[in-house]
């Protein structure tokens, strides 16, 4: 995110985060841009690596849901996740899309 600021860009339209279990740390590093509504879409992965990093889907959902609608990316589209539920804690790799509210 520092690079974006250094380049004078004011917004990110599509941010893809695939950091093998460290997605939450990356998103927290971008908190200022996220809080200011400067990131339109965020794609992130959740899966087995999160067991090692001790990050749960609840953590990602809680961080993003005040400003984003979270969806699971499926082969034929996206599935909205309007609320967190414990059954979302499935540690098989899946991709998610957060769309700015």
Steps between C-alpha positions, in 0.01 A plus 500: 500500500795731553580459131151618405539814707846568360364478146235760577215259437199580708313173468529133425222354291589131548734370768591130489658362816644146489761483773464143626332569833612858553209671324376665818841655569509643147148639535584655836800662332256654253252607770534870426407462133225252590352729766505792258308296241789505252492127418199392293545122483717264704560141396654280767563135565413300810612143560743258655778756550280686745531212744871577534448876527213454749275730299138397471245596238318686777803731534499588131122537489494721810774722360335544160124488563450854636605640159462206262252233398687170507435232236642159425625461145353191334558358149169647379491830690512636852305398810422782745584448866281759675599385849774298660419142599732244664444256214706736280812384688590244233875478454489388136635770274232726356497849353285785624403838363427801720299770321495851644160593648 
